[in-house]
Amino acid sequence: MKTLLSLFLALLAFECTTQKKNQEVNNGTKIYYAEQYRPQFHFSPESGWMNDPNGMVYYEGEYHLFYQHYPDSTIWGPMHWGHAVSTDLIHWEHLPMALTPDENGYIFSGSAVVDWENTSGLGEDGEPPLIAVFTYHDPVGEKEGNIDYQTQGIAYSNDKGRTWTKYGEPVLKNPGIRDFRDPKVMWFNESKKWIMSLAVKDHIEFYSSANLIDWHKESEFGKNLGAHGGVWECPDLFEMKIQGTNESKWVLLVSINPGGPNGGSATQYFVGDFDGSKFTTEQTETKWLDNGRDNYAGVTWSNIPEADGRRLFLGWMSNWNYAELVPTEKWRSATTIPRELILEKVNEQFVIVSIPVTELKKIRNEKVEMPAQVIAGSVGLETENIELMNSEMKLNFSLKHNGQTSAAETFGIVLKNNLGEYFKIGYSTPENIFYTDRTKGGINSFSENFAGLHTANYEAGETMNIHLFIDEASVEVFVDGGKLVFTDIVFPTESYDKVELFSTKGSIELIEAEAWNLNSTW
């Protein structure tokens, strides 16, 4: 009897374990996505280190995302290209490693294109190949004191990006420059040639090719323009229609580290013209794509269908000042949410507007509406039905009071927990300064560069809309339809579970407020 009872209990335990595992599989959950600070609707690697997004290309219904990856550690190491695909920009499938280091070096950042006309001759069976263009970084040459240790290589795929074959020798040798990297390639239809934008120390160089293999230098840009507080990286050149017109301009994104507007890494942009050889601009001031601390090395997807027509962007959600030190254990770093970039002309100035992609609406749960009210001092919002750390919120404020603008001196939003930790989002009306503050946001002892106040000059109108995406360890803030953006990571000891609105030296009217719990995409 004792033996039968033991056997029964063992079978029962096995059945319960099996049911639990089956339930996990059926629910589509992955245990590691329950780790502390693991984002629920942002892309992150299964394990190991991640930085720049690379090779972003759309092909046959799939958005490809490659990324700088070191699978053996949560700190930067020999760079590989990790790989994932999505059909909707939101739900991602992890795929095997795409590119690994070889005798030519580590696989640094780059891009990917569809070679529709098989100009490279690398396609098979009449189908266009996918071509990855990337930087080889030779650690041996670097250690020996050489300066020509970065070259450009290519690889090709004839099975929708599932496997890749390297071309062999680099296709663009180094002319004797220490920083010579991050090729972003596009097809320039007017002259029927490929254009490569390449980051070269403190400027961008443009190269052209008829076949993606033989490259010729065309021009240089930027030695005396824009921010120069650090090395230029990760360029991206593309044409955009000006919103509401039939006129087009060319946009050049350039990441820089250090030298960002609030310290460390950031991405600037230039608006101008490109004739197939040279990029020119009349812009004299430095413009930033994002004023937070944690949107870097972002580029846009190539080959988006004309029927879609959007310019889709993704950035690395971290900062080199502390990226290797943040308190995550099995993985490190995530991407921003995907964003659509729009070119607007505001007061005779060109502005890149960033808006969350509409696909994010797919993961919304039922809308929670909060009452309109006048805020004087500090007022808590009802958040009982909101899981704040996986949520989206929209709050619309009126800055007019009794017919006059700016009743309150400052106003904004505070996300907080019971430990007194908080993340503050605010606006100063006398100074026309928008800011985020993570000084008391939670864990910050891992780096003296982490805590702080992040600011940007911004002239508000009669209303201000603040759109938030909050996900475990990040807050993304879109102001007035994305005319101003702040992306910040944050590590509260306990989850934020309260929202307060505040005003000082006067009141502010909350016109409307709504929120959604967001489902995990994993």
Sequence and secondary structure as in RCSB ss.txt:
>XXXX:A:sequence
MKTLLSLFLALLAFECTTQKKNQEVNNGTKIYYAEQYRPQFHFSPESGWMNDPNGMVYYEGEYHLFYQHYPDSTI
WGPMHWGHAVSTDLIHWEHLPMALTPDENGYIFSGSAVVDWENTSGLGEDGEPPLIAVFTYHDPVGEKEGNIDYQ
TQGIAYSNDKGRTWTKYGEPVLKNPGIRDFRDPKVMWFNESKKWIMSLAVKDHIEFYSSANLIDWHKESEFGKNL
GAHGGVWECPDLFEMKIQGTNESKWVLLVSINPGGPNGGSATQYFVGDFDGSKFTTEQTETKWLDNGRDNYAGVT
WSNIPEADGRRLFLGWMSNWNYAELVPTEKWRSATTIPRELILEKVNEQFVIVSIPVTELKKIRNEKVEMPAQVI
AGSVGLETENIELMNSEMKLNFSLKHNGQTSAAETFGIVLKNNLGEYFKIGYSTPENIFYTDRTKGGINSFSENF
AGLHTANYEAGETMNIHLFIDEASVEVFVDGGKLVFTDIVFPTESYDKVELFSTKGSIELIEAEAWNLNSTW
>XXXX:A:secstr
 HHHHHHHHHHHHHHHHHHHHHHHHHTT  GGGGSTT  SSS   SSEEEEEEEEEEEETTEEEEEEEEETT SS
  S EEEEEEESSSSS EEEEEEE  BTTBEEEEEEEEE TT TTS  BTTB  EEEEEEEE HHHHHTT S  E
EEEEEEESSTTSS EE SS SB   S S  EEEEEEEETTTTEEEEEEEETTEEEEEEESSSSS EEEEEE TTS
S  SSEEEEEEEEEEEBTTSS EEEEEEEEEES  TTSS EEEEEEEEE SS EE    S EES  SSS EEEEE
 B   TTT  EEEEEE   TTTTTTSS SSEE  B   EEEEEEEETTEEEEEEEE GGGGGGB S EEE  EEE
EEEEEE  TT  TTEEEEEEEEE EETTEE  SSEEEEEEE TTS EEEEEEETTTTEEEEE TTSS  TT TTT
S EEEEE    SEEEEEEEEESSEEEEEETTTTEEEEEE   SS   EEEEEEEEEEEEEEEEEEEEB    
